């Protein structure tokens, strides 16, 4: 099956992915990687980095067409739900509804929802059964309860099978520090780092801890079952935090414990009754608390060094990022200062033409800075340019008080400030528009990349299915390529090809074809080139009831009594309403002897009948050119085709035949000689001309049998001798 896991890169999701993959299923994951890590998933999978509330998820469903959805993605931190309830509702409600709708639209067979013990709230009477009316204490618990209601309604309204599991406090390898079960991972990490453990409260508050592999086993069993509704998934053991710490110190090492005030929204006692799920799902938790903590602690120890390295790398990256950010902020001021210094040196120490020209380089300076850096730097540059102009005026002997009342000076100063503001405003506006366009392009590029990825995935799956379809033993393409061999106008070619077609389609080397005539005898025309298949060359209809049944009823025969005197299956080849031959299968693997196998055999024999009918029609239409006069003697070109067909059948199926040259002892005409040979000919034999000599082809005969025919011909005054196929074509 195709399993789509939301939140599949988290510690529960990645463990679920490993379990489903181990059971032979294909894994697809939707995860925004806010709380998960791609490295958590160690099995082949396809990841779509999306939020579960994103409408693009519908494209994923349309491409993947999952059979089962395991919805684990959620905002799992109770404290966060208290501080930012909108964010909790966005993921835990809108995300769930989006997943339910996608599942409904695209034919998902089963939807599994990860609910929580938080739906019960604070109850003294534990363990809590599913029938207990919940009073959630946090937005997280409220949204999980509402999520169960959504699942129930989607099943009632749309027929989508939904199964909600109320998880107890889950812990295990790869767990982060947030969420209900995060206390174990927090304590584990602090123990590995030899830091003290913090308990909020007096440590007598209880939780029902369950190991992640037990949770995943429940998810797997739920996906494989027809179970629906809401179930607790727990160990049904009420464990105090102080007991948890004692067990942790047993599997790890002792460490200091610090007690602080309780947190708002925390539940005091929690334990879930698992009697219903044990009964209905045949599931039980396999790991004790000590066993689960030991496996978890081993994982944290093994990953401690890599975590330290990750933190160090992250710290270096953050420090570098801060330095680059500060440099980026200071750079415009520095470059503005350098530009002003350049302007000052140019004005004070430049050549005489600069001082004599009418160009105001201060305006150019303001313009360049404004275009490059926007309004803030353009205003600064305008102030600096005004200061330079004011200083120049003072150096020319003017009093600064008089400058304050000089309209020309005030106009120039106002001009600099106004010019700086205008240039900065235009530059900022252009920059904002550029950023907006860039952001839109980025969004569209991301959308294009996503759709292109989905298209490539869909194309890959389509091509893979096409390859499987063409290559599979029952594929239309393969059957077409095989039965194409029957497209011949020569009856001999059709008969020879029939064996090859039947062997490939029915996967057996136990095929025979007997010719049926107006007598009681059936002559073997051809059989599989299997040395172990020993068959009589002639059988009598009166001695075999199955032959008579096939000929008279013109229907397929199946040896349901397993009689050793009859083939496993036999079917008639019919031409113009008359049975002309019988095709038999003498040995079949018993496991394959089913209705599908019988239908393939029947269909193939019907195709052979149609091909033979066309071949006989062609023979009839070309009889004027095919035979010598009104005799059964084939013209040389037609007779050579028959011989070539026999040579091919001999090479492929070890089919025997013998060529005899015949001559009349008294030198009579060809017609007379043929009439004298006619008594010796069988329906499956041929007579034709090769280099103006009469040649007799004895079908399915060896040289010993040919010797008998030669003696019969001698009694009729006909001399015959055996020649090889090569000799017939020599000269």
C-alpha positions as CSV (number, residue, x, y, z in Angstrom):
1,X,0.0,0.0,0.0
2,X,0.9,3.6,-0.3
3,X,1.3,5.2,3.2
4,X,1.3,9.0,3.5
5,X,2.6,10.1,6.9
6,X,2.2,13.8,7.9
7,X,4.9,14.8,10.3
8,X,6.9,11.8,9.1
9,X,10.2,13.4,9.9
10,X,9.4,13.6,13.6
11,X,10.3,11.0,16.1
12,X,7.0,9.1,16.0
13,X,6.5,9.7,12.3
14,X,10.0,8.5,11.3
15,X,9.6,5.4,13.5
16,X,6.2,4.7,11.8
17,X,7.8,5.1,8.4
18,X,10.4,2.5,9.3
19,X,7.7,0.1,10.5
20,X,5.5,0.5,7.4
21,X,8.5,0.2,5.1
22,X,9.6,-3.0,6.9
23,X,6.1,-4.4,6.2
24,X,6.6,-3.8,2.5
25,X,4.7,-0.5,2.0
26,X,5.6,2.6,0.0
27,X,6.3,5.7,2.2
28,X,5.4,9.3,1.4
29,X,5.9,12.1,3.9
30,X,4.4,15.6,4.3
31,X,6.5,17.6,6.8
32,X,7.4,21.3,7.1
33,X,10.5,20.3,9.1
34,X,9.7,22.8,11.9
35,X,10.0,20.0,14.5
36,X,11.4,17.1,12.5
37,X,14.6,16.3,10.8
38,X,15.2,14.6,7.4
39,X,18.0,12.5,8.9
40,X,15.4,10.8,11.2
41,X,14.0,8.9,8.3
42,X,16.4,6.1,7.3
43,X,14.1,4.2,4.8
44,X,13.3,5.0,1.2
45,X,10.6,7.6,1.0
46,X,9.4,10.7,-0.8
47,X,9.3,14.0,1.2
48,X,7.1,16.9,0.4
49,X,8.2,19.9,2.6
50,X,4.8,21.5,3.1
51,X,2.6,22.7,6.0
52,X,-0.4,20.4,6.4
53,X,-2.8,23.4,6.0
54,X,-1.2,24.3,2.6
55,X,-3.6,23.9,-0.3
56,X,-0.7,22.4,-2.3
57,X,-1.2,19.2,-0.3
58,X,-4.1,18.5,-2.7
59,X,-1.6,18.2,-5.5
60,X,0.4,15.7,-3.5
61,X,-2.6,13.6,-2.8
62,X,-3.6,13.7,-6.5
63,X,-0.1,12.5,-7.5
64,X,0.5,9.9,-4.8
65,X,-3.1,8.5,-4.4
66,X,-2.3,7.1,-0.9
67,X,-4.2,4.2,0.5
68,X,-3.7,5.2,4.1
69,X,-3.0,8.5,5.8
70,X,-1.3,8.6,9.2
71,X,-1.8,12.2,10.4
72,X,0.8,12.9,13.0
73,X,1.7,16.5,12.1
74,X,0.7,18.9,14.9
75,X,1.6,21.7,17.2
76,X,2.4,19.5,20.2
77,X,3.5,22.0,22.9
78,X,0.9,22.7,25.6
79,X,2.7,25.9,26.7
80,X,2.8,27.3,23.1
81,X,-0.9,26.6,22.8
82,X,-1.5,28.7,25.9
83,X,0.6,31.6,24.7
84,X,-0.3,31.5,21.0
85,X,-3.6,29.7,20.6
86,X,-4.0,30.9,17.0
87,X,-0.9,29.0,15.9
88,X,-2.2,25.9,17.6
89,X,-5.5,26.1,15.9
90,X,-3.9,26.8,12.5
91,X,-2.0,23.5,12.5
92,X,-4.2,21.3,14.7
93,X,-7.6,22.3,13.2
94,X,-7.0,23.8,9.8
95,X,-4.3,21.3,9.0
96,X,-6.5,18.4,10.0
97,X,-9.4,19.6,8.0
98,X,-7.2,20.0,5.0
99,X,-5.9,16.5,5.3
100,X,-9.4,15.1,5.8
101,X,-10.7,16.9,2.7
102,X,-7.7,15.8,0.6
103,X,-8.3,12.2,1.8
104,X,-12.0,12.4,0.9
105,X,-11.4,13.8,-2.5
106,X,-8.7,11.3,-3.5
107,X,-10.1,8.0,-2.3
108,X,-8.1,7.3,0.9
109,X,-9.2,4.0,2.4
110,X,-8.1,4.7,6.0
111,X,-7.3,7.9,8.0
112,X,-5.5,7.6,11.3
113,X,-5.5,10.6,13.6
114,X,-3.0,11.2,16.5
115,X,-5.1,12.6,19.3
116,X,-3.9,13.0,22.9
117,X,-4.5,12.3,26.6
118,X,-4.9,16.1,26.9
119,X,-8.5,15.8,25.8
120,X,-9.5,14.4,29.2
121,X,-8.1,17.3,31.3
122,X,-7.6,17.0,35.0
123,X,-9.3,14.0,36.5
124,X,-8.7,12.3,39.9
125,X,-10.3,9.0,38.9
126,X,-7.7,7.3,36.8
127,X,-7.2,5.3,34.6
128,X,-9.4,7.2,32.2
129,X,-11.6,5.2,29.7
130,X,-12.7,6.5,26.3
131,X,-16.2,7.0,27.7
132,X,-15.1,9.7,30.2
133,X,-16.3,13.1,29.4
134,X,-13.2,15.2,28.8
135,X,-12.6,18.7,30.1
136,X,-9.4,19.9,28.3
137,X,-7.4,22.5,30.2
138,X,-5.5,24.0,27.3
139,X,-6.2,25.0,23.7
140,X,-4.0,22.0,22.6
141,X,-6.4,19.6,24.4
142,X,-9.5,21.5,23.0
143,X,-8.2,21.2,19.4
144,X,-7.4,17.5,19.8
145,X,-10.9,16.9,21.1
146,X,-12.3,18.9,18.2
147,X,-10.1,16.9,15.8
148,X,-11.7,13.7,17.0
149,X,-15.1,15.2,16.3
150,X,-14.0,16.2,12.8
151,X,-12.8,12.6,12.1
152,X,-16.1,11.2,13.3
153,X,-18.2,13.5,11.1
154,X,-16.1,12.9,8.0
155,X,-16.8,9.2,8.4
156,X,-20.5,9.8,8.9
157,X,-20.8,12.3,6.1
158,X,-18.4,11.0,3.5
159,X,-17.7,7.4,4.4
160,X,-14.0,8.0,5.1
161,X,-12.8,5.4,7.5
162,X,-11.2,7.2,10.4
163,X,-9.5,5.9,13.5
164,X,-8.3,8.3,16.3
165,X,-5.7,7.2,18.9
166,X,-5.4,9.1,22.1
167,X,-1.7,8.9,22.8
168,X,-0.4,8.7,26.3
169,X,3.0,10.4,27.0
170,X,5.1,9.0,24.2
171,X,8.9,8.8,24.5
172,X,11.8,7.3,22.6
173,X,14.8,7.9,20.4
174,X,14.9,11.0,18.2
175,X,12.4,12.9,20.4
176,X,12.7,16.6,20.7
177,X,12.3,18.7,23.8
178,X,8.8,19.9,23.2
179,X,5.4,18.2,23.6
180,X,3.7,16.1,26.3
181,X,6.3,13.3,26.3
182,X,9.2,15.8,26.0
183,X,10.0,15.6,29.7
184,X,11.8,12.3,29.0
185,X,13.9,13.7,26.2
186,X,14.6,16.8,28.2
187,X,15.8,14.8,31.2
188,X,17.8,12.4,28.9
189,X,19.6,15.3,27.3
190,X,20.4,17.0,30.6
191,X,21.7,13.7,32.1
192,X,24.0,13.2,29.1
193,X,25.2,16.7,29.5
194,X,25.5,16.2,33.3
195,X,23.1,19.0,34.1
196,X,20.5,19.0,36.9
197,X,16.9,18.0,36.3
198,X,14.1,20.5,36.8
199,X,10.7,19.3,38.2
200,X,7.8,21.7,38.0
201,X,5.8,20.9,41.1
202,X,6.6,18.4,43.9
203,X,7.2,15.5,41.5
204,X,4.1,13.6,42.6
205,X,2.2,14.4,39.4
206,X,1.8,11.3,37.3
207,X,1.9,10.4,33.6
208,X,1.3,7.3,31.5
209,X,4.5,6.9,29.6
210,X,4.5,4.6,26.5
211,X,7.5,3.7,24.3
212,X,7.3,4.9,20.7
213,X,7.6,1.5,19.1
214,X,4.5,0.4,21.0
215,X,2.7,3.4,19.6
216,X,3.8,2.6,16.1
217,X,2.7,-1.0,16.4
218,X,-0.7,0.3,17.3
219,X,-0.7,2.6,14.3
220,X,0.3,-0.3,12.0
221,X,-2.3,-2.6,13.3
222,X,-4.9,0.1,13.0
223,X,-4.0,0.8,9.4
224,X,-4.3,-2.9,8.6
225,X,-7.7,-3.3,10.4
226,X,-11.2,-2.2,9.8
227,X,-11.4,-0.6,13.2
228,X,-12.8,2.9,13.5
229,X,-13.7,5.3,16.3
230,X,-11.6,6.7,19.2
231,X,-9.2,4.5,21.3
232,X,-6.7,5.1,24.0
233,X,-3.2,4.0,23.2
234,X,-1.3,3.6,26.4
235,X,0.5,1.4,28.9
236,X,-2.2,2.0,31.6
237,X,0.5,2.6,34.2
238,X,0.5,5.8,36.4
239,X,4.1,6.8,36.8
240,X,5.1,9.7,39.2
241,X,7.8,12.0,37.9
242,X,9.9,11.1,40.9
243,X,9.6,7.5,39.9
244,X,10.6,8.4,36.4
245,X,13.7,10.2,37.6
246,X,14.6,7.2,39.8
247,X,14.4,4.9,36.8
248,X,16.3,7.3,34.7
249,X,19.1,7.3,37.2
250,X,19.1,3.5,37.2
251,X,19.6,3.3,33.4
252,X,21.9,6.3,33.3
253,X,23.7,8.0,36.1
254,X,22.7,10.0,39.2
255,X,22.2,13.8,38.9
256,X,20.8,16.7,40.9
257,X,17.1,17.5,40.9
258,X,15.6,21.0,41.3
259,X,12.0,21.6,42.1
260,X,10.1,24.7,40.9
261,X,6.6,26.0,40.8
262,X,4.0,24.2,38.7
263,X,3.2,25.5,35.2
264,X,-0.2,26.8,34.1
265,X,-2.2,24.2,32.1
266,X,-0.3,21.1,33.3
267,X,-2.4,18.1,34.3
268,X,-1.7,16.6,37.7
269,X,-2.7,13.0,37.2
270,X,-2.9,11.1,33.9
271,X,-3.3,7.4,33.0
272,X,-5.3,6.0,30.2
273,X,-7.3,2.7,30.2
274,X,-6.2,0.5,27.3
275,X,-8.7,-2.4,27.7
276,X,-10.7,-1.5,24.6
277,X,-7.8,-1.3,22.2
278,X,-6.3,-4.5,23.6
279,X,-9.5,-6.3,23.0
280,X,-10.5,-4.8,19.6
281,X,-7.1,-4.4,18.0
282,X,-5.3,-7.4,19.6
283,X,-2.6,-5.0,20.7
284,X,-0.6,-4.9,23.9
285,X,2.4,-2.7,24.8
286,X,5.6,-4.8,24.7
287,X,8.1,-2.4,26.4
288,X,8.3,-1.8,30.2
289,X,9.3,1.7,31.3
290,X,12.8,0.6,32.2
291,X,13.3,-1.2,28.9
292,X,12.1,1.8,26.9
293,X,14.2,4.3,28.9
294,X,17.3,2.1,28.5
295,X,16.9,2.0,24.7
296,X,16.2,5.8,24.6
297,X,19.2,6.6,26.8
298,X,21.5,4.5,24.6
299,X,20.4,6.5,21.6
300,X,20.9,9.9,23.4
301,X,24.4,8.7,24.5
302,X,25.3,7.6,21.0
303,X,24.2,11.0,19.5
304,X,25.6,13.2,22.3
305,X,28.9,13.9,20.4
306,X,27.1,14.7,17.1
307,X,24.7,17.0,19.1
308,X,27.6,18.9,20.6
309,X,29.1,19.3,17.1
310,X,25.8,20.5,15.8
311,X,25.5,23.1,18.5
312,X,29.0,24.3,18.0
313,X,28.4,24.5,14.2
314,X,25.1,26.4,14.8
315,X,26.8,28.7,17.3
316,X,29.6,29.5,14.8
317,X,27.1,30.0,12.1
318,X,25.0,32.3,14.3
319,X,28.1,34.3,15.2
320,X,29.1,34.7,11.6
321,X,25.6,35.6,10.7
322,X,25.5,38.4,13.3
323,X,28.9,39.7,12.2
324,X,27.7,39.8,8.6
325,X,24.5,41.5,9.6
326,X,26.3,44.2,11.5
327,X,28.7,44.8,8.6
328,X,25.7,45.0,6.2
329,X,24.1,47.7,8.4
330,X,27.3,49.8,8.8
331,X,28.4,49.5,5.2
332,X,26.1,52.3,3.8
333,X,27.3,54.7,6.5
334,X,30.9,53.9,5.7
335,X,30.6,54.3,2.0
336,X,28.6,57.5,2.4
337,X,31.4,58.9,4.6
338,X,34.0,57.9,2.0
339,X,32.0,59.5,-0.8
340,X,31.8,62.7,1.2
341,X,35.5,62.8,1.9
342,X,36.1,62.3,-1.8
343,X,33.7,65.2,-2.5
344,X,35.5,67.4,0.0
345,X,39.0,66.6,-1.4
346,X,37.7,67.2,-4.9
347,X,36.2,70.6,-4.0
348,X,39.3,71.7,-2.0
349,X,42.2,70.3,-3.9
350,X,40.8,69.7,-7.3
351,X,42.0,71.4,-10.5
352,X,40.9,74.9,-11.3
353,X,38.3,73.9,-13.9
354,X,36.3,72.1,-11.1
355,X,36.0,75.4,-9.2
356,X,35.3,77.4,-12.3
357,X,32.7,75.0,-13.8
358,X,29.0,75.6,-13.1
359,X,28.4,71.9,-12.2
360,X,27.3,71.4,-8.5
361,X,29.1,68.2,-7.5
362,X,27.2,68.3,-4.2
363,X,23.9,67.5,-6.0
364,X,25.7,64.7,-7.9
365,X,26.9,63.3,-4.6
366,X,23.4,63.4,-3.1
367,X,21.9,61.8,-6.2
368,X,24.4,58.9,-6.2
369,X,24.1,58.2,-2.5
370,X,20.3,58.4,-2.7
371,X,20.0,56.0,-5.7
372,X,22.4,53.5,-4.0
373,X,21.1,53.5,-0.5
374,X,17.7,55.2,-0.3
375,X,16.2,58.0,1.7
376,X,18.1,57.6,5.0
377,X,21.5,58.0,3.4
378,X,20.3,60.6,0.9
379,X,19.1,62.9,3.8
380,X,22.5,62.4,5.5
381,X,24.3,63.2,2.3
382,X,22.1,66.3,1.9
383,X,22.9,67.5,5.4
384,X,26.6,66.9,4.8
385,X,26.5,68.7,1.4
386,X,24.7,71.6,3.2
387,X,27.4,71.7,5.8
388,X,30.1,71.8,3.2
389,X,28.3,74.7,1.4
390,X,27.9,76.5,4.7
391,X,31.6,76.0,5.5
392,X,32.7,77.3,2.0
393,X,30.6,80.4,2.6
394,X,32.3,81.1,5.9
395,X,35.7,80.7,4.4
396,X,34.8,83.3,1.8
397,X,34.5,85.9,4.6
398,X,30.8,85.7,5.3
399,X,29.5,85.8,8.9
400,X,27.5,82.8,9.9
401,X,24.8,85.0,11.4
402,X,24.4,86.8,8.0
403,X,24.2,83.4,6.3
404,X,21.2,82.5,8.3
405,X,19.3,85.5,6.9
406,X,20.5,85.2,3.3
407,X,17.6,84.0,1.1
408,X,20.1,82.5,-1.5
409,X,21.9,80.4,1.1
410,X,18.6,79.2,2.7
411,X,17.3,78.4,-0.8
412,X,20.4,76.3,-1.6
413,X,20.2,74.5,1.7
414,X,16.5,73.8,1.2
415,X,17.3,72.6,-2.4
416,X,19.9,70.1,-1.1
417,X,17.5,68.7,1.5
418,X,14.5,68.6,-0.9
419,X,16.6,66.9,-3.6
420,X,17.9,64.4,-1.1
421,X,14.3,63.6,0.1
422,X,13.0,63.2,-3.5
423,X,15.8,61.0,-4.7
424,X,15.6,58.9,-1.5
425,X,11.8,58.5,-1.8
426,X,12.0,57.5,-5.5
427,X,14.8,55.1,-4.7
428,X,13.0,53.5,-1.7
429,X,9.8,53.2,-3.8
430,X,11.7,51.5,-6.6
431,X,13.5,49.2,-4.1
432,X,10.2,48.2,-2.4
433,X,8.6,47.4,-5.8
434,X,11.7,45.4,-6.8
435,X,11.5,43.4,-3.5
436,X,7.8,42.8,-4.0
437,X,8.3,41.6,-7.5
438,X,11.3,39.5,-6.3
439,X,9.1,37.9,-3.6
440,X,6.3,37.2,-6.0
441,X,8.8,35.6,-8.4
442,X,10.3,33.6,-5.5
443,X,6.8,32.4,-4.5
444,X,6.0,31.4,-8.1
445,X,9.4,29.8,-8.5
446,X,8.8,27.7,-5.4
447,X,5.4,26.8,-6.6
448,X,6.8,25.8,-10.0
449,X,9.6,23.8,-8.4
450,X,7.0,22.0,-6.2
451,X,4.7,21.3,-9.1
452,X,7.6,20.2,-11.3
453,X,8.7,17.8,-8.5
454,X,5.2,16.4,-8.3
455,X,5.1,16.1,-12.1
456,X,8.4,14.2,-12.2
457,X,7.2,11.9,-9.4
458,X,4.0,11.2,-11.2
459,X,5.8,10.7,-14.5
460,X,8.3,8.3,-12.9
461,X,5.4,6.3,-11.3
462,X,3.6,6.3,-14.7
463,X,6.7,5.1,-16.5
464,X,7.4,2.5,-13.9
465,X,3.8,1.2,-14.1
466,X,4.1,1.1,-17.9
467,X,7.3,-0.9,-17.7
468,X,5.7,-3.3,-15.3
469,X,2.6,-3.5,-17.4
470,X,4.6,-4.3,-20.6
471,X,7.0,-6.6,-18.8
472,X,4.5,-8.5,-16.6
473,X,3.5,-12.0,-17.7
474,X,-0.2,-11.0,-18.1
475,X,0.3,-7.7,-19.7
476,X,-1.6,-6.7,-22.8
477,X,1.7,-5.6,-24.5
478,X,3.4,-8.9,-23.8
479,X,0.4,-10.9,-25.0
480,X,0.1,-8.8,-28.1
481,X,3.8,-9.4,-29.0
482,X,3.4,-13.1,-28.5
483,X,0.2,-13.7,-30.4
484,X,1.5,-11.6,-33.2
485,X,3.3,-14.7,-34.2
486,X,0.0,-16.2,-35.3
487,X,-0.4,-13.6,-38.1
488,X,0.5,-15.9,-40.9
489,X,-1.4,-17.0,-44.1
490,X,0.1,-20.5,-44.0
491,X,-1.6,-23.2,-41.9
492,X,1.7,-24.8,-41.1
493,X,3.2,-21.6,-39.8
494,X,0.1,-21.0,-37.6
495,X,0.3,-24.5,-36.2
496,X,4.0,-24.2,-35.5
497,X,3.6,-20.8,-33.9
498,X,0.7,-22.0,-31.8
499,X,3.0,-24.2,-29.7
500,X,5.4,-21.3,-29.0
501,X,2.5,-18.9,-28.1
502,X,0.9,-21.4,-25.8
503,X,4.2,-22.2,-24.1
504,X,4.8,-18.6,-23.3
505,X,1.4,-17.6,-22.3
506,X,0.7,-20.7,-20.2
507,X,4.2,-21.2,-18.9
508,X,4.4,-24.9,-19.7
509,X,6.4,-27.1,-22.0
510,X,3.7,-29.8,-22.1
511,X,1.7,-28.8,-25.2
512,X,0.4,-31.0,-28.0
513,X,-1.8,-30.6,-31.1
514,X,-3.6,-33.5,-32.7
515,X,-5.3,-33.3,-36.1
516,X,-9.0,-34.4,-36.2
517,X,-10.4,-35.9,-39.4
518,X,-13.5,-37.9,-40.4
519,X,-12.1,-41.1,-39.0
520,X,-11.8,-42.5,-35.5
521,X,-8.0,-41.7,-35.5
522,X,-6.3,-38.5,-34.4
523,X,-2.8,-37.9,-35.7
524,X,-0.2,-35.9,-33.7
525,X,0.7,-32.8,-35.7
526,X,3.2,-31.2,-33.3
527,X,4.2,-31.0,-29.7
528,X,6.5,-29.2,-27.3
529,X,10.2,-30.1,-27.8
530,X,10.3,-31.6,-24.3
531,X,12.0,-34.9,-24.2
532,X,9.9,-36.0,-21.2
533,X,6.7,-35.4,-23.1
534,X,6.1,-38.9,-24.6
535,X,2.9,-39.1,-26.6
536,X,1.5,-41.6,-29.1
537,X,1.5,-40.4,-32.7
538,X,-2.0,-41.7,-33.2
539,X,-4.9,-42.0,-30.8
540,X,-8.4,-43.3,-31.2
541,X,-11.4,-41.2,-30.3
542,X,-13.4,-44.2,-29.2
543,X,-10.8,-45.1,-26.6
544,X,-10.6,-41.7,-25.0
545,X,-13.8,-40.2,-23.7
546,X,-12.3,-36.7,-23.2
547,X,-11.5,-36.6,-27.0
548,X,-15.1,-37.5,-27.9
549,X,-16.4,-34.9,-25.5
550,X,-14.2,-32.1,-26.9
551,X,-15.1,-33.0,-30.5
552,X,-18.8,-33.4,-30.0
553,X,-19.5,-30.4,-27.6
554,X,-16.8,-28.2,-29.1
555,X,-16.0,-26.9,-25.6
556,X,-12.9,-26.9,-23.4
557,X,-12.1,-30.0,-21.3
558,X,-10.7,-29.7,-17.7
559,X,-9.4,-32.8,-16.0
560,X,-10.9,-32.1,-12.6
561,X,-10.7,-35.8,-11.6
562,X,-6.9,-35.8,-12.3
563,X,-7.3,-38.9,-14.5
564,X,-3.8,-40.0,-15.7
565,X,-5.2,-41.1,-19.1
566,X,-6.2,-37.5,-20.0
567,X,-4.4,-34.2,-20.3
568,X,-5.0,-31.5,-17.7
569,X,-6.8,-29.3,-20.2
570,X,-7.9,-29.6,-23.8
571,X,-9.7,-27.3,-26.3
572,X,-10.9,-27.7,-29.8
573,X,-9.6,-25.7,-32.8
574,X,-12.7,-25.0,-34.9
575,X,-12.9,-24.1,-38.6
576,X,-16.3,-23.5,-40.3
577,X,-18.1,-25.2,-37.4
578,X,-15.9,-28.3,-37.6
579,X,-13.2,-29.4,-35.1
580,X,-10.0,-29.7,-37.1
581,X,-7.6,-30.3,-34.2
582,X,-7.3,-30.5,-30.4
583,X,-4.8,-28.6,-28.4
584,X,-3.9,-30.2,-25.1
585,X,-2.0,-29.2,-21.9
586,X,-0.6,-32.3,-20.3
587,X,1.0,-30.9,-17.1
588,X,0.3,-27.7,-15.1
589,X,1.5,-26.5,-11.7
590,X,-1.5,-27.3,-9.5
591,X,-1.4,-23.9,-7.9
592,X,-2.0,-22.3,-11.4
593,X,-4.9,-24.5,-12.2
594,X,-7.6,-21.8,-11.7
595,X,-10.3,-20.0,-13.6
596,X,-7.9,-17.3,-14.9
597,X,-5.5,-19.9,-16.3
598,X,-8.4,-21.7,-17.9
599,X,-9.7,-18.4,-19.5
600,X,-6.2,-17.6,-20.9
601,X,-6.0,-21.1,-22.4
602,X,-9.5,-20.7,-23.9
603,X,-8.8,-17.2,-25.3
604,X,-5.5,-18.3,-26.9
605,X,-7.1,-21.4,-28.6
606,X,-9.8,-19.1,-30.0
607,X,-7.1,-16.8,-31.4
608,X,-5.4,-19.9,-33.0
609,X,-8.8,-21.0,-34.5
610,X,-9.3,-17.5,-36.0
611,X,-5.7,-17.5,-37.4
612,X,-6.2,-21.0,-38.9
613,X,-9.5,-19.9,-40.4
614,X,-7.8,-17.0,-42.1
615,X,-5.0,-19.2,-43.3
616,X,-7.4,-21.8,-44.8
617,X,-9.3,-18.9,-46.5
618,X,-6.0,-17.7,-48.0
619,X,-5.2,-21.3,-49.2
620,X,-8.6,-21.5,-50.8
621,X,-8.2,-18.2,-52.5
622,X,-4.7,-19.0,-53.9
623,X,-5.4,-22.6,-54.8
624,X,-5.3,-21.9,-58.6
625,X,-1.7,-20.7,-58.2
626,X,-0.8,-23.1,-55.4
627,X,-1.3,-26.5,-57.0
628,X,-0.2,-28.2,-60.2
629,X,-3.2,-28.4,-62.3
630,X,-6.1,-30.1,-60.5
631,X,-3.8,-32.3,-58.4
632,X,-2.8,-31.9,-54.7
633,X,0.8,-31.3,-55.8
634,X,2.1,-28.0,-54.5
635,X,4.0,-25.7,-56.9
636,X,7.7,-25.5,-56.0
637,X,7.6,-22.0,-54.4
638,X,4.6,-23.0,-52.1
639,X,6.1,-26.3,-51.3
640,X,9.4,-24.7,-50.3
641,X,7.5,-22.5,-47.8
642,X,6.0,-25.6,-46.2
643,X,9.5,-27.2,-45.9
644,X,11.0,-24.0,-44.4
645,X,8.2,-24.0,-41.9
646,X,8.9,-27.6,-41.0
647,X,12.6,-26.9,-40.6
648,X,11.8,-24.0,-38.2
649,X,9.5,-26.3,-36.2
650,X,12.2,-28.9,-36.0
651,X,14.7,-26.4,-34.7
652,X,12.4,-24.9,-32.2
653,X,10.2,-27.8,-31.1
654,X,12.2,-30.8,-32.3
655,X,9.3,-31.7,-34.6
656,X,10.2,-34.6,-36.9
657,X,9.5,-34.8,-40.6
658,X,10.9,-36.8,-43.6
659,X,11.3,-35.8,-47.3
660,X,11.0,-38.6,-50.0
661,X,11.6,-38.2,-53.7
662,X,9.2,-40.4,-55.7
663,X,9.3,-41.7,-59.2
664,X,7.0,-43.9,-61.2
665,X,8.6,-47.2,-62.3
666,X,6.7,-47.3,-65.6
667,X,7.2,-43.6,-66.4
668,X,3.6,-42.6,-66.2
669,X,2.4,-39.0,-65.8
670,X,2.6,-36.9,-62.7
671,X,-1.2,-37.2,-62.3
672,X,-1.1,-41.0,-62.5
673,X,1.8,-41.2,-60.0
674,X,0.1,-38.9,-57.6
675,X,-3.1,-41.0,-57.7
676,X,-1.1,-44.1,-56.8
677,X,0.6,-42.2,-53.9
678,X,-2.7,-40.8,-52.6
679,X,-3.5,-44.0,-50.6
680,X,-0.3,-43.5,-48.7
681,X,-0.8,-39.8,-47.9
682,X,-2.3,-38.6,-44.6
683,X,-4.1,-35.3,-44.1
684,X,-1.0,-33.8,-42.4
685,X,1.4,-34.9,-45.2
686,X,2.3,-32.8,-48.3
687,X,3.3,-33.6,-51.9
688,X,5.0,-31.0,-54.0
689,X,7.5,-30.2,-56.7
690,X,11.3,-29.5,-56.3
691,X,13.3,-29.1,-59.4
692,X,10.7,-30.9,-61.5
693,X,10.7,-33.9,-59.1
694,X,7.9,-35.1,-56.9
695,X,8.7,-34.8,-53.3
696,X,6.6,-36.3,-50.4
697,X,6.7,-34.6,-47.0
698,X,5.8,-37.0,-44.2
699,X,4.8,-34.9,-41.2
700,X,5.7,-35.9,-37.7
701,X,7.6,-39.0,-38.9
702,X,11.1,-40.5,-38.5
703,X,13.1,-42.5,-41.0
704,X,11.9,-45.8,-39.5
705,X,8.3,-44.8,-40.2
706,X,9.4,-43.5,-43.6
707,X,10.8,-47.0,-44.5
708,X,7.3,-48.4,-44.0
709,X,5.9,-45.8,-46.4
710,X,8.6,-46.6,-48.9
711,X,7.7,-50.3,-48.9
712,X,4.0,-49.4,-49.4
713,X,4.9,-47.2,-52.3
714,X,7.0,-50.0,-53.9
715,X,3.9,-52.2,-53.9
716,X,2.1,-49.5,-56.0
717,X,5.0,-49.3,-58.5
718,X,6.5,-46.1,-57.0
719,X,10.2,-45.8,-56.2
720,X,11.0,-43.5,-53.2
721,X,14.1,-42.5,-51.3
722,X,14.8,-40.3,-48.3
723,X,16.5,-36.9,-48.9
724,X,17.5,-34.2,-46.4
725,X,16.2,-30.7,-46.3
726,X,19.7,-29.5,-47.4
727,X,19.7,-31.9,-50.3
728,X,16.2,-30.8,-51.4
729,X,17.5,-27.2,-51.7
730,X,20.9,-28.1,-53.2
731,X,21.6,-26.9,-56.7
